[in-house]
Amino acid sequence: MAVNLKDLYDVYAGDPTYLSPVKGNTPFEYYTNDPEFTSDALNVSRFVAQRLGATGVTTNSTTGQCNSSPIVLNITDLTVYAAFEEAVTTYGNLVYQYKIRDQYINMEGSETLPFFNNTITYVNSNDVGSPVTWSGARLATWSEIGNETSLSSSIVNNKIYAISASVANFVNPDLNFIKSFNLADNYTSGSTNYNLSTFVYNQFNKISGSYIYLYTTNNQIAGNTTFFGANPIPTVYIQSNLKHALNNKLLSNNLATITTRIAEDYASEAGVGGYYNVLTGSLKLIGGQQDYDLNVWAADSASLSDGDTIEIRRIFYEEPPAIARYFDPYAGTGTGIQSLLETFGFGQFSPGINFLLMPISFDVLKLQAIELNDQIRKAAFSFELKNNNLKIFPIPGDRADGAERRLRFEYITMSDKNKLVRDTRPNVVTDVMNTPYRNPLYSNINTVGRTWIFKYTLAICREIEAHIRIQFSNMNISGVGPLQGNELIADARTEKDNLTTELKEMLNEVSRKGQLERKSQEAEWTQNVMRDIPLTIYIM
């Protein structure tokens, strides 16, 4: 049953144990397996009640009469829980939005994960039907808690106990977050609900071999005790089923988007790589025919889909290289040909004649002479390509031996070139909607972040309270009068806007751009300071 915040102080003297349990009473249950969240939710209820004017019962020193708080509150602890969950989610969303903006170029194309509503981070061993069997308690040693000086008296006075459980009892635990493992906050014994997490020093949690160790403040918080009997101790922990989530991970500048995906597009056009499938084709050259329609060839031979065309990337129509005519293995021409061919294992194709091997510069001059002869005395091998209509120069003739002549070329299909989707891997980052950020781990939010969340929760509660008052503003409540909420809702909205603006400004300051600008200014100012330092004059 929900507890009115005014009654929290007027009836229960601010004792949060009388509030409704947090688990099962938030809209989305994002964080209720986190003991830190459930503990802070109760404290935030007290904070909101006090800030909205709940003072509890006061006693008139003259008459001795007890009076309840003079204010009227319409919201309950369940309202605070919902507002608290919203504030944590809003904080995480703002932080991760700025992180996505800073790192998106590195995230795009990386692995992501399906975002199912039932995919949770914290699990309760009771919820997953896999009880954790804890050992009996033994006294902890000082070294086990890292020689923590502030707790040395507790060790001496036998106030810290160690309990252990096999890792095999946990379902897919993420041992990177061992410090966040804890006991549950909602263990019921008889008619009393116990927050077991308050008995655990979870900052000292550790793994040793195949066992997980927790350290408690009471030897009854252990297995095989009169308190628990045969009942398992509900344990909360983080599962490692979100291996691709980027929460609490340091991202690197892999530049994959620039060096791979963007560069590959340019490489495709330059013909030095890329995404296109470069295909090869050939057509028969007909003696005396200079013009060839490659669109006709494509329709007959390229297996194109309806409406598709080809783009010619390269045509192999050129005269034989000069080196092939200089080193003629059948004529035995060329200075030093026999020695050269023997070196490459082709000596059996030339006459058995040995020549003097000349310097390489001599061979280069010979090649240049052959090429210059072709340029001056022969028609150059060339071609003209317009709309896949090919005109070749010179006009080909028939081979003396009657063999078929073929012209070879490389081409791509336009459907392949214009393809928008080239990476078909499942579950990759394609836009900001599927960047793998989950809701934050409340236990990992520091004091600065939690303070912002507490204030934002208060602002939400003020806004809800104002909405209720405005709704009943025409009603005159006996002893109170009409409820006014216009000023309260304006203040609440202003406070929410101010908190959001404050957080965004801070995130802008710590963004990559903001930090680089700050470092640049620091370097400039340091140089100015160094210039003003008088130089030492040495007199010899």
N, C-alpha and C positions, 0 to 999 in steps of 0.2 A: 504494500500500500504506500502510495506516495506521501511524502512528508512536506508540508508547507514550510518554507524557509523561516517564516516568522515563528512557527511552532518549534523549530529547531532550537531556538533560544528561550522562547517563552515556556515551553513545556519540557524540553530535554536538556536545557542548560548548555547548549552547544556541543553535546556529546555526539560525535558522528557515528557511533555504533548503532544509534537508533535510526539512521538513514536507511533507505532502501538499498539492497545490494546493487553494485554497479553492473556486474555481469548479468546479462539478460535484460538490461534496462536502458541500453543505448540503441539508437535507430539502426545502425549498421554493424555493431559489434566488431569494429575494426581493431580495437585496442584492448578489449576487456580481458584478454588472457595475459596482458602485461601487468604484473603486480605494481609497477611504478605508476601506471596509469590509474588503476583502481584506487590506489592509496591517495594519489593527488586529487582524484575526482571527489573524494570525501572532503578533503581539505579545501578544495575550491568551493564546495557548497557552503562551508563556513565563511570563506572569504567573501563570496557574493552576498550572503545574508548580512554580514557586517557592513559591507559597503553600501548596501541598500537601506541600512538604517535599523536592522534588527539588533536590539540591545539586550534583550532578555528581560526578565522580571526585575523591577526596581522597587525598593522599599522606601516609603516616606519616613524620614528620620523623626518627624514630629508625631505623626499619627500611627506609624508602624504598619500602615496599609501597604500591601503588595500590589503593584501595578504592572501590567504587561506592556510590551513595546507599543508606543503610540502610533506607529506607522502601520500601513496596510500593505501586505505583499500577497500577490496572487499566483506566484510561481512556486513550483515544488522542486525537490531534489532531482526528479526526473528531467525537469527542464534544464537544470544545470548540467546534468550528464550529457544531454543531447548537445547543448551549447559547447561543452568542453570537447566533445568528439569533433564537432564542426571546427572549433578553433585549432585543434591539432592538425586536422586535415588541411585547413586553409593555410596554416604555417608551412606545412610540407609542400603544398602545391606551389606557393609563392617561391620557396627556396628552389624547388626542382625546375620551375619554369625558367628561372634565371640560369640554372645550370644547363638546361637544354639549349637555351639561347647561346650560351658561351661555347658549348661543346658539340653543337649539332653537326657541324661539318665532319667531326670525327666519329659521330655516332651512326650516321647514315650508312646503311649497308651492313652494320654489325648485327649480331644475333639478338633477338628479343624473345619474348615469351607470351603465350596466350594469357589474356587478362580475364580470368574466370572469377566470378564473385565469391566462389567457395574456396578460392586459393588464399590461404591465410599464412601468416608468418609464425606467430606464436600459436602453439597448440597446448591443450590441457590433456594430460595422459588419460584422464577419465573420458574426455570427449572422443578420443581416437580409439578407445577400447583397448588400450595397451598399458596396463598398470605398471608402475615403476616400483620395484621391491627395494626398499631402503634397509640398510643394516641397522643394528642397534648402535647407540651412541657410545663414543669413547672420547676421552679428554683430548683436546687438540694440543699440539705443541706450539711453542712460540715461533719456531722456524716455519711452521705450516702457514702462519698468517703473515709471513714476510717480516718477522721481528718488528711488528707494528708497536711502537712504544706506547701509544695511547691505549692500547688494549693489553698491555703487559700485566696490569693488576687483575684483569678478567681471567687471564691464563693462570695466574697464581692462585686466584680464588675459585678455580674450577667453574668458570662461567661460560666457556666456549667449548662446544662439542663437535666432533667430526662424525658425519655419516656418509656412507658410500652406496653406490648402486652400479650395476653393470651397464656399460654402454649399450649392450644388446637389448636392454629393456626399453630403450628410446627408439622411436620410429624415425629413421633418417635424420638424426640430429645434426645441426650445423655447429660443429665444435669450435668454429671460429668465434662464436658468440657465447662461449662457456660462461662468461661473467654475467650474462643475462639470464641464465638458468635459475629457477627459483621454485619454491613451493607455492601452491595456489593460495588465493586470498579468500576463497569462499567454501571452506570446509565446515560442514555442519555437524555438530555433536549434540544430540538431544535437541533442545530448542535454541541453542546458541550457535551463532555463526562466527567462525574464527578466521582471521587473516593470517595464515601461516607464513606469508612472506615477511612479516615483521619480525619473525624469529630467526631469520637467516642473514648472515654476513655474506651476501652473494658476491662481494668484491674479491673474496678469497677463493671462489670456486676454482677447481683445477681438475685436470685429467692426469691420472697416473696409471700407466698400463692400459688395461681395458675397463677401468673404473672411473666414475665421476664422483668427486668429493664435494659436499656442501658442509658449511660450518654454521651451527645453530647456537642459540642462547639458552636452550632448555633441553635437558636430556630426555624429555618426554616427546620431543619432536624427532622421532626416529622410529624405525621399524620394531615390531615386537614389544610395544609398550602398552601399558594399561590404558593410555589415552586413545590410541588408535585401534588396539585389539588386532583383529584379523583384517581390518579395512586397509586398503592401499592408501598411501599418501598421495593426493593429487599433486602432480608436478607440471610446471609449465616450462616450455623450452622452445627454441627456434629451430624450425626444420630447414634443411638445405635443398628444398624443392624449387627454389628460386635462384638457380645458379647464374642466370643471365641478368638478374636485377642489378642495377647500377647503384643502388643505395649503399652508402658507406664504402664506396670503392673509388680509388684514385684513377682517373682517366688519363691516358697518354695521348700525345699528339701524333697519331699514326699517319696523318696526311693521305690516307687511302683514297679519299674522294678526289683530291687534286692530282696525285701522282698516278692513280690507276684509272678511275672512271672518267674524269674529265680529259686527262691526257690521252686515253685510248681513243676518244672521239677524234681528236686531232690526228692521232697516229693512223686511224683508218683512212682519213682523207689523204694523208701523206704517203700511204702505201708502205708503212714501216711497222705494221702491226694492226691492232685494233680489234673491233668486234665482228667485222664482216667476214663471211665465208667467201674467200676468193676462189672462184671456180675456173676451170680451164676448158677451152673448146678449140676446135679446128674446123676449117672449111677447105674444100678442094679448090685449088687455083686452076682456072681454065685458060689455056693459051689464047692470047689476044684479048682477054676480058679484063678490064681495068676497074670496074665498079661492082661492089657486092653489098647487098642489103643484109645487115646482121640481124635486123628485126625478123626477117623471114627465117633466117637460120635459127633464131631463138624460139620462134613459134614451133618449128619442126623438131628441134633437138634439145632444148633447154628444160623441158618438162615444167613449164611455168603454169601457175594458176591463172584463172581468168582475170584479165586486166593487168597482170604483172608484166614488167618489162625488164630489160637488162641495161647495165651501164658498163661499157668497156673500160677497163683499167689499164691494160697494156697490150700492145700488138707486137709480135715478134716477126718483123719484116725488115731485114737488114742484110747487107752483103756479108759474105763469109769473112771472118776476121783475117787480118793480114798475116798473123802468125801461122794460120793454117795453110796459107799459100807459100809462105817462106820455108817452112819445114815440111816439105813434101816427102813423106816416107817412101813413096814409090819411085820418085825421080832421083832421090838422093841429093837434092839441092840443099843449099844452105851451108855456110861455113861451119865446120865442126859438128855437123848433124849426127854423124855416127857416134861420136862420144856422148853427145847429149841424149840420144835415144837409148844408148846402152845404160846410161845412168837411170833412166826411168823404166827400164825393162822392155823397151820396144825395139831393141837392136835387130831382131829377126825380120823386121819389116823392111829394112834398107839393104842396099848392096853392101857387100863386104869391103868397104873402102873406108879408110881413116883419113881425116882431115885435121888440120891444125885448129885447135879451139881458140877462137878469137875473144877479145874482151866483150863484155855485155853491151858496151856502148856501140860496138859495131853492129850487133843485132838490132838495137833500137833504131839506128840510122837506116837499116834495111827496111824495117817495118814502116818507118815514116815515109820512105821513098815509095813503098807500095801504096800506102794510103793516099799520098799526094798524087800519085799516078791515077788512082781511081777518081779523085775529085776533079781532076782536069780533063781526063780523057773519057770518062764514063758518066752515064746518067746516074745520079745519086739514088740510093734506095730510100724511099720515103713514102708517106701515106697522108691522107687527109680524111678526117672522121667528122661527119656532121649528122646528128640525129641517128647515129648508128648506121649511116650510109658510108661505106668505106671506098675510097679511091686510092689505088696504090700506084707508085712510080718506082721503076719503069714498068711498062706493061709486060706482064709475064708471058713467056713463051713456053712451048712444049719442050720437055726434056729430050735429049738426044736418044736416051735409052728407053724412052716411052714410059718411064715410071711416073707415078702420080705425085704431083706437088701439092702440099698442104700448107696453109697459113695458120699458125697457132696464135692464140690470144688468151687473155685472162679477163674475167668479167664478174660482176656481182649482180644479184637480183635487187630490184628496187624495193621489194617487200622486205628483204633482209636489211637493207640500208635504212629504211624508214621505221624499222621496228622500235617501238618505244620501250618495251620491257625486254631487257637483256639478262637481268639477274632473276632467275625464277626460283631461287632457294626459298623454302618456307620459313616463316618467322624471322624476318629481317626488318630492321628499322627502315621505314619508307617515308615517314613524316613524324611530326611531333606527337601525334596521337598514340603511336605505339613504341615510343622510346621507353625502355624497360625501367621505369621508376615506379616503385610501389609506394603505398602509404608509409610514412616514416616509422621507424622503431622509436616509440616514445622513450624507452629507456636510454636511448642514445642522444636525446635532445639535452643540451646543456642548460645551465641555469639562465643564461641570457634568453634562450629560446623559450624556456618554460615561463619566464616572467611575461614575455610578450603574449603567450597563450593564455595565461591567467587574466591579463587585462582584456584580451579580446573576448574571452568567455564572459567577463563582467559586462562588456559592451553589448553582447548579444542578449544577455539576460535582461539588461535595462530596456533594450528594444522590445523584447517580448512582453515585459511587464507594462511598458508604455502602450503597446497594442491592446492589451487586455483592459487597461484603464480607459483608453479612448473608446473601446467598444461599449463600456458601461458608464460613459461620462454623463449620460442623461439620467442615470439612476442616483437617487439621494439615499446613501446608506446611513442608517441610524447611528448617530454618535461619530460619524466620519464626514458626512457630507458628500458632495459629488466628487468622483475621482477624476483628476486632471492628468493627462498624459502627453499633451502636445510638446511641452518643454522637455520632458524626459526623453521622448523619442528623438527630438532634434539633437539633444546632447549625446544620445547613444550613437546615432548615425555619424555625428561629427567625430566622436571618439574612434569609431571603427575606421573611418576614412583616415584619421591622423595616424592610427597604428599601422594601417596598410602603407601609407606614404612613407612613414618612418622606416619600415622594413624594406621597402623597395629602394629607398635612398641608400640604406646600408648595403643591400645586395649590389647596387650599382657601383658602390665604392670598392667592393671586393671582387667585382667581375674582372675578367682578363683585361679588358680595355682599361678599366679604372686603375688596376694595379700597374699596368705598363705606363700609363700617364703619370701615376704617382712616382714610379721609379725614375722616369725621365726628368720630372721636376726635381727630385732629390739629387740626381746626378748634376743637373744644372746649378742648383743652389750650392752644392758642395764645391763645384768648380769656382763659383763666385766667392765663396768664403776663402778658398785656398788662394785665390788671386790677391785678396786683401791682406794676407799674412805677409809681413815684411820679410824679405830675404836676408839671410845672414851674410854679413860682409866679413870676409877673412882678410886680415892684414898680415902679410908675410914679412 
